[in-house]
């Protein structure tokens, strides 16, 4: 009997804000239930802090220099997980809560059912005039997409056949709290720090993860369904979590850097090969997710990947990350880290920072000029040099470029 697969990517979900991550301020019993049945990876590093680049790397198991999508304007040029599962006879469905993950960028490849935000389904629509063109052309952005009921229906319609489902949930992200408060989904003033971050995580656990878990158990699918719960990237939080964000801070979300706060992702996997309740502290990568799924379901490597199966001869390889879209932050950024050391390079300014994460987890002491670390630094540099910054430019049409730029601006990404 083939193994079903549900991949849930939660935008900006920090692993240390879950009960299974040791957080006690809120309750996340349904996510914890998945963790108890599977493996929690405490040190998972994303390929990018920008959602479309990160998720393209997840779905292809390749780094951006190979799959070709290195900003919001690119298009995936590699085979995706959905295409592989479809070829194996799976029913496939993809649901996304933000239209940076779109047909335009190739995220729909391999899905029988594809659902992205539209004017009818998005919870926020903004129309504006492109004043720079001088012709008053109207353009629209779509934020959010309440897809959980659609995912549940797809499961019910396909419960007698193997299925592969990907759902990207946006409502933990900054901005979503405004809509959720208006809808009565959040209680005014309760867990309101960091733009209601904890309240949104608790809502995710109760209203999304809980029903999925219950359906699988009630229909005898729990044991035969692999569940991956992960995030596309982390999120920078204030050092003082009791201070409420200003309106400016709320309107300008973080995750623009190569800091561990932004690169460390949630990764919990429940599969039939798992030892219940296992925790793994070694360095793993989001590009390892799909190779592990293929190993779990088919027991074979059926495509070329930068990631590896976490179930076979596991070796902790260096993790590469990037944010080469200069307009978002401090410049074109790249990072390479192993179990101990981390190198960050700003290609725009030429600056490099080198940290000993074991001794300096907050990345406060730059060791770039310390002679005793020269050998380790040069090794990281050679590995980082394998990932060349993108010089190809946008793959979209000019009018699509402008629309994406406006979307990024509206979300506070640039």
C-alpha positions in Angstrom: 0.0 0.0 0.0 1.5 3.3 -1.1 2.2 5.9 1.6 0.2 9.2 1.4 2.1 12.4 1.9 1.0 15.8 3.3 3.6 18.6 3.2 2.5 21.6 5.3 4.8 24.6 5.0 4.0 27.3 7.5 5.2 30.8 6.6 7.7 32.2 9.2 7.0 29.5 11.9 9.9 29.5 14.4 10.7 26.1 15.9 11.1 27.5 19.4 7.5 28.8 19.5 6.0 25.3 19.7 5.3 23.0 22.6 7.5 20.3 21.1 10.2 23.0 20.9 10.1 23.7 24.6 7.8 26.8 24.4 5.3 26.9 27.3 3.5 30.2 26.8 0.9 28.7 24.4 -0.4 25.2 23.7 0.2 23.4 20.4 -1.1 19.8 21.2 -1.8 18.9 17.6 1.7 19.8 16.2 3.1 18.1 19.3 1.1 15.0 18.4 2.9 14.8 15.0 6.2 15.3 16.8 5.5 12.5 19.3 4.8 10.2 16.3 7.8 11.2 14.3 11.1 13.0 14.3 11.8 16.6 15.2 14.9 18.2 13.6 16.2 20.9 15.9 18.7 22.4 13.6 17.2 22.7 10.1 18.5 25.4 7.8 16.6 26.9 4.9 18.0 27.7 1.5 16.6 31.2 1.6 14.8 33.7 3.8 12.6 34.7 0.8 9.6 32.4 0.5 9.5 31.7 -3.2 13.2 30.9 -3.3 13.0 28.8 -0.2 10.0 26.7 -1.3 11.4 26.2 -4.8 14.5 24.6 -3.1 12.2 22.5 -1.0 10.1 21.3 -3.9 13.1 20.5 -6.2 15.6 19.5 -3.5 18.1 21.7 -5.2 19.8 25.0 -4.4 18.7 28.2 -6.2 21.7 28.2 -8.6 20.3 24.9 -10.0 16.6 25.3 -10.0 16.8 28.9 -11.3 14.4 30.8 -9.1 16.5 33.3 -7.0 14.0 36.1 -6.4 10.3 36.8 -6.8 10.7 37.2 -10.6 12.1 33.8 -11.5 10.6 30.5 -12.6 11.4 27.0 -11.4 13.5 25.2 -14.1 13.8 21.8 -12.4 11.6 18.8 -11.7 9.4 19.2 -8.7 8.2 16.8 -6.0 4.7 17.0 -7.3 5.8 15.9 -10.8 7.6 12.9 -9.3 4.6 11.8 -7.2 2.2 12.3 -10.1 4.4 10.1 -12.3 4.1 7.4 -9.6 0.4 7.4 -9.8 -0.5 9.8 -6.9 -3.3 12.2 -6.9 -1.7 15.6 -6.3 -3.0 18.9 -5.0 -1.3 22.2 -4.0 -2.8 25.1 -2.0 -0.9 28.3 -1.4 -1.7 31.3 0.8 0.3 33.9 -0.9 0.6 34.6 -4.6 4.4 34.7 -4.7 4.0 30.9 -4.9 2.1 30.9 -8.2 1.7 29.4 -11.7 3.7 32.3 -13.0 6.7 31.0 -11.2 6.1 27.3 -12.0 4.9 26.1 -8.5 1.8 24.5 -10.1 3.9 21.9 -12.0 2.8 18.4 -11.4 -0.4 19.2 -9.5 -3.8 17.9 -10.6 -5.4 20.5 -8.4 -3.7 23.9 -7.9 -5.2 26.7 -5.7 -3.6 30.1 -5.2 -5.1 33.4 -4.0 -7.5 35.2 -6.3 -9.8 38.2 -5.9 -12.5 35.8 -4.7 -10.4 33.7 -2.2 -7.8 36.2 -1.0 -8.4 37.8 2.4 -6.8 41.1 1.3 -6.8 42.8 -2.0 -5.2 46.1 -2.8 -5.7 48.0 -5.9 -3.3 50.9 -6.8 -2.2 53.0 -9.8 1.3 52.5 -11.2 2.1 56.2 -11.0 5.7 55.7 -12.2 4.4 54.9 -15.7 2.3 58.0 -15.7 -0.7 56.3 -17.4 -2.7 55.4 -14.2 -2.7 51.7 -14.9 -4.4 49.8 -12.1 -2.7 46.8 -10.6 -3.8 44.3 -7.9 -2.1 42.2 -5.2 -3.7 39.2 -3.4 -2.7 38.2 0.1 -3.9 35.1 1.9 -6.1 32.2 0.8 -8.1 30.2 3.4 -7.5 26.8 1.8 -7.8 24.3 4.8 -11.4 23.3 3.9 -10.3 22.7 0.3 -7.5 20.5 1.5 -9.8 18.5 3.7 -12.2 18.0 0.7 -9.4 16.8 -1.5 -8.4 14.2 1.1 -12.0 13.0 1.4 -12.4 12.8 -2.4 -9.1 10.8 -2.8 -8.9 8.8 0.4 -9.1 5.5 -1.5 -6.0 6.3 -3.6 -2.5 7.5 -2.7 -2.2 11.3 -2.6 0.5 14.0 -2.3 -0.7 17.3 -0.9 1.2 20.5 -0.4 -0.3 23.3 1.6 1.5 26.6 2.3 -0.1 28.4 5.2 0.4 32.2 5.4 -1.6 33.2 8.4 1.2 33.1 10.9 3.0 35.8 8.9 2.9 39.5 9.7 -0.2 41.3 8.4 -2.5 38.3 8.7 -3.4 39.3 12.3 -5.3 42.4 10.9 -7.7 40.2 8.9 -7.9 37.5 11.6 -8.9 40.1 14.3 -11.6 41.4 12.0 -12.9 37.9 11.4 -13.0 37.1 15.1 -10.4 34.4 14.7 -8.1 36.1 17.3 -9.1 37.8 20.5 -8.1 41.5 20.8 -5.2 41.9 23.2 -4.6 38.2 23.9 -1.0 37.1 23.1 -0.7 40.3 21.0 3.1 40.7 21.2 5.0 40.5 18.0 1.9 41.2 15.9 -0.1 38.4 17.7 2.5 35.8 16.7 1.7 33.4 19.5 -2.0 33.7 19.0 -1.6 33.0 15.3 0.5 29.9 16.0 -2.1 28.6 18.5 -4.9 29.2 16.0 -2.9 27.2 13.3 -2.6 24.3 15.7 -6.2 24.2 16.7 -8.0 25.1 13.5 -5.8 23.6 10.8 -3.5 20.9 12.2 -6.1 19.5 14.6 -8.8 18.8 11.9 -6.2 17.2 9.6 -4.9 14.9 12.3 -8.5 14.0 13.4 -9.6 13.2 9.8 -6.6 11.0 9.2 -7.2 9.1 12.4 -11.0 8.8 12.0 -10.5 7.4 8.5 -7.7 4.9 9.2 -5.1 7.0 7.3 -2.9 8.2 10.1 -0.5 5.2 10.1 -0.2 5.2 6.3 0.3 9.0 5.9 3.6 10.7 6.0 3.2 14.2 7.4 5.9 17.0 7.1 5.3 20.1 9.1 7.9 22.7 8.3 8.5 26.4 7.7 10.0 28.2 4.7 12.2 30.3 7.0 12.4 31.6 10.5 11.6 35.0 11.8 13.5 37.7 13.7 11.9 38.5 17.0 12.7 41.3 19.4 15.0 40.6 22.3 12.3 41.8 24.6 9.2 39.7 23.7 7.0 41.8 26.0 7.3 44.9 24.0 4.5 45.4 21.5 5.4 46.2 17.9 4.9 49.7 16.6 2.7 50.1 13.5 5.9 50.6 11.4 7.4 47.4 12.7 4.2 45.4 12.0 4.1 46.8 8.4 7.7 45.8 7.7 8.3 42.1 8.4 11.7 40.8 9.1 13.5 37.6 7.7 15.7 39.7 5.4 19.0 38.5 6.8 21.4 35.5 7.0 21.0 35.4 10.8 20.1 32.1 12.5 16.8 33.6 13.6 15.9 34.0 9.9 17.4 30.8 8.6 16.5 28.2 11.2 13.3 26.5 10.1 10.8 24.2 11.7 11.0 20.6 10.5 8.9 17.8 12.0 8.4 14.5 10.0 6.1 11.7 10.8 6.7 8.7 8.5 6.5 4.9 8.8 10.2 4.6 9.2 10.3 7.0 12.2 11.1 6.2 15.8 8.4 7.9 17.7 9.4 11.0 19.6 13.0 11.1 18.1 14.9 14.4 18.2 17.8 15.1 15.9 20.3 17.8 16.8 22.6 17.5 13.8 22.5 20.0 11.1 19.9 19.2 8.3 18.6 21.3 5.4 15.2 22.0 3.9 16.6 20.6 0.6 16.7 17.2 2.4 12.9 17.0 2.8 11.9 15.7 -0.6 14.7 13.1 -0.9 13.5 11.8 2.5 9.9 11.6 1.3 11.0 9.7 -1.8 13.0 7.3 0.3 10.1 6.8 2.6 7.6 6.2 -0.2 9.6 4.4 -2.8 12.9 3.4 -1.2 15.0 4.7 -4.1 16.6 7.9 -5.4 14.7 8.7 -8.5 16.1 12.1 -9.3 19.3 14.2 -8.9 19.2 16.4 -5.9 21.4 18.6 -3.7 19.6 17.2 -0.6 19.9 13.7 0.8 17.5 11.3 2.5 17.7 11.7 6.3 17.0 7.9 6.6 20.0 6.5 4.7 23.6 6.8 5.7 23.0 10.2 7.1 25.9 12.6 7.0 25.7 16.2 8.1 26.5 18.2 5.0 27.1 22.0 5.0 24.0 24.1 4.6 23.9 26.9 2.0 21.5 29.9 2.2 21.0 33.0 0.2 19.0 36.3 -0.3 20.5 37.7 -3.5 17.6 40.1 -4.2 19.5 43.3 -3.2 16.4 45.6 -2.8 15.1 43.6 0.2 17.8 44.5 2.6 21.6 45.0 3.1 22.6 43.6 -0.3 23.1 40.4 -2.1 23.6 37.9 0.8 24.9 34.4 1.0 25.8 32.1 3.9 27.4 28.7 4.3 27.4 26.8 7.6 28.4 23.5 9.0 27.9 21.9 12.5 30.2 24.6 14.0 31.1 27.5 11.7 29.2 29.9 9.6 30.3 32.3 6.9 28.2 35.2 5.7 29.1 37.2 2.6 27.6 40.4 1.3 28.3 40.4 -2.4 27.2 44.0 -2.7 29.6 45.5 -0.1 32.2 42.8 -0.2 31.9 42.3 3.6 32.4 38.8 5.1 31.5 37.6 8.6 32.7 34.3 10.2 31.2 32.9 13.4 31.8 30.0 15.7 28.2 29.0 16.3 29.1 26.6 19.1 30.7 29.3 21.1 28.8 32.3 19.8 25.2 31.2 18.8 24.0 34.9 18.7 26.6 35.7 16.0 28.1 38.6 17.8 31.9 38.0 17.5 33.2 38.2 13.9 36.3 35.9 13.6 37.2 36.9 10.1 40.6 38.2 11.1 41.5 35.6 13.7 44.5 33.6 12.5 43.6 30.3 14.3 40.3 30.1 12.4 41.9 30.8 9.0 41.8 27.1 7.8 38.1 26.7 8.8 37.3 30.0 7.2 39.0 29.1 3.9 37.1 25.8 3.8 33.8 27.6 4.2 34.7 30.1 1.6 35.6 27.5 -1.0 32.2 25.8 -0.4 30.3 29.1 -0.6 32.1 30.0 -3.9 30.3 27.0 -5.6 27.0 29.0 -5.4 27.4 31.9 -7.8 25.1 35.0 -7.3 22.4 35.2 -10.0 23.3 37.5 -13.0 20.6 36.4 -15.4 18.0 39.0 -14.4 14.2 38.5 -14.3 12.5 35.7 -16.3 9.2 37.5 -16.2 7.6 39.9 -18.6 8.1 43.7 -17.8 4.5 44.1 -16.6 4.9 41.1 -14.3 8.1 42.5 -12.9 6.3 45.7 -11.8 3.5 43.8 -10.3 5.8 41.7 -8.2 7.8 44.7 -7.1 4.6 46.4 -5.9 3.6 43.2 -4.1 6.9 43.1 -2.3 6.6 46.7 -1.3 3.0 46.3 0.0 4.2 43.3 2.1 7.1 45.4 3.5 9.6 43.0 1.9 11.5 45.9 0.2 
